[in-house]
Amino acid sequence: MFGRKQRRHTVVDTLVGANTKVNGDLNFEGGCHIDGRVKGNVTADPDSNSALSVSEDGTVEGGVTVPYVVLHGIVRGDVCASQRVELGPTARVIGNVYYNLIEMAIGAEINGKLVHQPQGQVPLLEQTNRIDETAAVAAEN
């Protein structure tokens, strides 16, 4: 009906509990919910329907590269969502946000850039890495 948002129902396959601290990268498939702390990058296949949710008490100290991101906690690193990013009123990002679609609540904070990445476009992160690699090869020769 009019005025109602359709929400995707995602099953949580991976849970980082409130009293859990993960040191290292976390690569998952499906749904992942973080109530604790992850010190490392959080990634999922960009061509999948994988979704990450971070609660108000959750923290990620590293980059996030997941198609769907729902953030209410803190991310200290870049967030790259090929599909959609939802930032709740308590969301804090200390880094850049690369998005296709974005929804921000009043109170959400981003200390970095907002970069629109239309679906199907090569992500700016990959373009930057390719330029850096090309420059490094040229410098060696």
VEXMARBA-126270 format. One record per residue: residue number from 1; residue in one letter; x, y, z of N, C-alpha, C in turn. Coordinates in steps of 0.001 Angstrom, whole numbers, plus 500000, padded with zeros to 6 digits. Example, Ala and Ser with C-alpha at 12.3 -4.5 7.8 and 13.67 -1.06 7.14 Angstrom:
<nodes>
> k r n.X n.Y n.Z ca.X ca.Y ca.Z c.X c.Y c.Z
> 1 A 513190 494310 507800 512300 495500 507800 513200 496700 507800
> 2 S 512850 497750 507080 513670 498940 507140 512900 500030 507870
</nodes>
This chain:
<nodes>
> k r n.X n.Y n.Z ca.X ca.Y ca.Z c.X c.Y c.Z
> 1 M 500847 498824 500000 500000 500000 500000 500888 501233 500000
> 2 F 500312 502380 499749 501071 503632 499662 501753 503956 500988
> 3 G 502972 504482 500900 503680 504929 502092 504355 503829 502885
> 4 R 504212 502600 502470 504858 501494 503188 506107 501068 502447
> 5 K 507173 500928 503185 508429 500489 502590 508473 498970 502577
> 6 Q 508971 498439 501496 509192 497006 501441 510570 496710 501989
> 7 R 510667 495862 502988 511943 495482 503570 512253 494052 503163
> 8 R 513520 493828 502859 513941 492472 502545 514105 491719 503844
> 9 H 513646 490516 503897 513843 489687 505078 515111 488874 504869
> 10 T 516088 489105 505717 517360 488415 505600 517575 487539 506819
> 11 V 517910 486299 506573 518225 485365 507638 519664 485617 508083
> 12 V 519884 485648 509395 521236 485841 509918 521925 484485 509968
> 13 D 522938 484322 509126 523726 483087 509094 524943 483195 510009
> 14 T 525452 484425 510170 526661 484655 510949 526362 485717 512000
> 15 L 526711 485424 513256 526459 486355 514351 527739 486572 515141
> 16 V 528114 487836 515311 529215 488196 516193 528553 488793 517423
> 17 G 528530 488012 518504 527814 488394 519717 528415 489589 520428
> 18 A 527640 490142 521370 528024 491356 522096 529343 491201 522844
> 19 N 529654 490031 523346 530879 489816 524113 531982 489178 523273
> 20 T 531873 489318 521946 532823 488684 521038 533685 489727 520350
> 21 K 534994 489422 520253 535925 490278 519520 536632 489406 518494
> 22 V 536524 489782 517231 537158 489048 516138 538366 489853 515683
> 23 N 539545 489224 515732 540768 489847 515217 541114 489164 513901
> 24 G 540895 489870 512798 541134 489304 511479 539950 489587 510578
> 25 D 540123 489307 509298 539072 489578 508323 537920 488602 508464
> 26 L 536719 489090 508176 535503 488282 508236 534878 488281 506852
> 27 N 534837 487098 506213 534222 486939 504904 533021 486033 505090
> 28 F 531846 486481 504666 530629 485708 504907 529754 485662 503670
> 29 E 528738 484819 503737 527729 484702 502693 526376 484660 503374
> 30 G 525388 485343 502806 524061 485378 503423 523923 486607 504293
> 31 G 523445 486391 505514 523260 487503 506438 524255 487450 507576
> 32 C 524763 488602 507980 525705 488693 509092 525268 489842 509987
> 33 H 525242 489595 511304 524883 490633 512273 526014 490768 513276
> 34 I 526421 492011 513535 527523 492261 514463 527022 493068 515652
> 35 D 527114 492456 516841 526835 493139 518098 528132 493442 518830
> 36 G 529213 492734 518475 530500 492873 519143 531446 493728 518327
> 37 R 532728 493330 518317 533765 494109 517641 534511 493222 516645
> 38 V 534724 493749 515436 535534 493082 514425 536691 494011 514100
> 39 K 537904 493517 514318 539109 494278 513979 539685 493647 512726
> 40 G 539233 494110 511584 539608 493564 510284 538540 493928 509273
> 41 N 538745 493545 508033 537791 493847 506972 536625 492871 506991
> 42 V 535432 493367 506652 534230 492537 506559 533802 492551 505102
> 43 T 533752 491372 504471 533441 491302 503047 532451 490187 502733
> 44 A 531748 490388 501623 530870 489377 501047 530934 489543 499537
> 45 D 530590 488503 498807 530608 488537 497346 529710 489671 496846
> 46 P 530252 490616 496069 529456 491760 495610 528310 491377 494679
> 47 D 528362 490196 494074 527301 489751 493174 526219 488952 493893
> 48 S 526321 488820 495215 525344 488061 495982 524309 489005 496590
> 49 N 523370 488443 497327 522382 489230 498065 522757 489306 499538
> 50 S 524034 489181 499844 524488 489185 501230 524228 490542 501877
> 51 A 523930 490488 503178 523614 491703 503922 524331 491696 505263
> 52 L 524802 492873 505659 525464 493060 506947 524659 494052 507758
> 53 S 524420 493710 509025 523817 494676 509943 524734 494812 511148
> 54 V 524924 496047 511571 525766 496351 512722 524889 497104 513714
> 55 S 524755 496542 514928 523897 497157 515936 524551 498383 516546
> 56 E 523814 499089 517400 524334 500276 518081 525591 499968 518880
> 57 D 525708 498749 519385 526871 498352 520178 527968 497722 519332
> 58 G 527733 497534 518030 528699 496881 517153 529716 497853 516584
> 59 T 530935 497329 516381 532030 498138 515835 532824 497317 514833
> 60 V 533171 497939 513707 534065 497337 512725 535241 498287 512555
> 61 E 536439 497777 512821 537660 498562 512612 538355 498001 511378
> 62 G 537888 498449 510227 538377 497973 508941 537353 498310 507880
> 63 G 537645 497948 506658 536744 498236 505561 535578 497266 505502
> 64 V 534465 497734 504959 533267 496913 504766 532938 496923 503279
> 65 T 532889 495736 502655 532513 495610 501249 531444 494536 501159
> 66 V 530185 494972 501193 529023 494083 501240 527919 494727 500392
> 67 P 527141 493940 499638 526091 494525 498804 525054 495348 499581
> 68 Y 524579 494835 500704 523570 495519 501510 524134 495756 502909
> 69 V 524095 497013 503381 524626 497350 504698 523569 498137 505470
> 70 V 523281 497684 506700 522414 498409 507619 523266 498708 508837
> 71 L 523535 499987 509056 524488 500376 510093 523827 501236 511158
> 72 H 523975 500789 512401 523547 501568 513561 524719 501799 514499
> 73 G 525848 501134 514246 527037 501234 515083 528126 502038 514404
> 74 I 529380 501623 514634 530541 502373 514167 531357 501553 513171
> 75 V 531790 502197 512089 532748 501603 511157 533905 502585 511022
> 76 R 535106 502104 511360 536326 502898 511173 537032 502349 509940
> 77 G 536628 502831 508792 537127 502362 507511 536092 502677 506445
> 78 D 536419 502400 505203 535504 502673 504105 534373 501650 504065
> 79 V 533195 502120 503647 532033 501256 503447 531723 501273 501957
> 80 C 531698 500094 501342 531395 499972 499919 530217 499006 499765
> 81 A 529059 499550 499400 527852 498740 499238 527399 498829 497790
> 82 S 527483 497724 497071 527133 497740 495652 525638 497916 495424
> 83 Q 524812 497632 496430 523367 497760 496281 522788 498909 497115
> 84 R 522881 498786 498454 522182 499747 499316 522861 499893 500663
> 85 V 522875 501127 501180 523363 501420 502527 522250 502112 503287
> 86 E 521973 501627 504493 521029 502290 505390 521792 502696 506637
> 87 L 521815 504001 506927 522500 504515 508101 521456 504987 509100
> 88 G 521422 504326 510250 520480 504684 511301 520936 505920 512050
> 89 P 520128 506399 512987 520445 507639 513699 521695 507567 514572
> 90 T 522144 506361 514925 523344 506221 515750 524548 505738 514940
> 91 A 524420 505701 513622 525504 505225 512750 526640 506236 512701
> 92 R 527874 505715 512741 529075 506544 512627 530029 505862 511650
> 93 V 530441 506584 510617 531421 506069 509665 532598 507027 509659
> 94 I 533766 506514 509997 534992 507289 509917 535724 506750 508689
> 95 G 535366 507276 507540 535858 506797 506258 534875 507190 505175
> 96 N 535156 506777 503966 534300 507090 502827 533185 506060 502692
> 97 V 532067 506492 502097 530939 505598 501838 530698 505569 500338
> 98 Y 530875 504392 499733 530622 504163 498310 529296 503415 498229
> 99 Y 528331 503974 497480 526983 503419 497515 526326 503484 496140
> 100 N 525315 502633 495951 524431 502716 494798 523166 503457 495234
> 101 L 522547 502994 496318 521409 503667 496943 521756 503900 498405
> 102 I 521314 505020 498964 521617 505322 500361 520383 505876 501053
> 103 E 520230 505502 502321 519184 506047 503171 519855 506441 504481
> 104 M 519706 507708 504863 520351 508223 506071 519312 508809 506996
> 105 A 519374 508404 508264 518491 508972 509265 519132 510219 509862
> 106 I 518319 511087 510410 518835 512267 511098 519667 511799 512278
> 107 G 520883 512313 512371 521790 511929 513450 522947 511064 512992
> 108 A 522824 510432 511840 523924 509613 511313 525100 510517 510961
> 109 E 526321 510013 511193 527521 510803 510923 528434 510072 509949
> 110 I 528982 510846 509001 529995 510323 508088 531153 511304 508102
> 111 N 532309 510838 508507 533522 511647 508481 534366 511140 507321
> 112 G 533998 511548 506134 534623 511109 504900 533759 511564 503737
> 113 K 533951 510943 502596 533218 511320 501391 532053 510369 501152
> 114 L 531006 510897 500514 529922 510091 499973 530167 510002 498476
> 115 V 530327 508785 497957 530629 508597 496540 529569 507688 495926
> 116 H 528806 508253 494969 527771 507457 494308 528414 506532 493282
> 117 Q 528073 505265 493348 528580 504240 492428 527375 503567 491774
> 118 P 526910 504039 490617 525760 503405 489968 526008 501920 489715
> 119 Q 524942 501140 489789 525052 499695 489597 525638 499399 488228
> 120 G 526606 498475 488194 527246 498086 486952 528513 498861 486649
> 121 Q 528750 499948 487380 529970 500738 487179 531107 500100 487962
> 122 V 532335 500185 487422 533501 499680 488141 533684 500555 489371
> 123 P 533710 499959 490569 533844 500765 491781 535098 501625 491758
> 124 L 534966 502829 492295 536073 503775 492336 537268 503195 493072
> 125 L 537014 502355 494093 538106 501720 494827 538971 500890 493882
> 126 E 538334 500112 492996 539076 499269 492061 539824 500126 491050
> 127 Q 539200 501230 490582 539862 502112 489639 541113 502705 490273
> 128 T 541006 503139 491529 542139 503724 492242 543246 502701 492414
> 129 N 542882 501462 492770 543883 500409 492932 544587 500111 491615
> 130 R 543834 500108 490505 544432 499846 489188 545415 500953 488825
> 131 I 545060 502209 489093 545949 503334 488802 547223 503205 489632
> 132 D 547077 502876 490932 548234 502706 491806 549135 501573 491317
> 133 E 548537 500446 490884 549317 499310 490394 550053 499677 489109
> 134 T 549370 500418 488211 549988 500833 486958 551161 501758 487230
> 135 A 550986 502686 488169 552062 503604 488526 553243 502857 489139
> 136 A 552962 501847 489958 554042 501069 490580 554817 500283 489533
> 137 V 554136 499698 488550 554801 498956 487482 555645 499920 486643
> 138 A 555103 501084 486341 555836 502065 485545 557080 502550 486289
> 139 A 556977 502694 487597 558105 503145 488397 559225 502106 488427
> 140 E 558843 500820 488377 559838 499736 488396 560618 499685 487086
> 141 N 559960 500059 485979 560588 499982 484643 561323 501213 484388
</nodes>
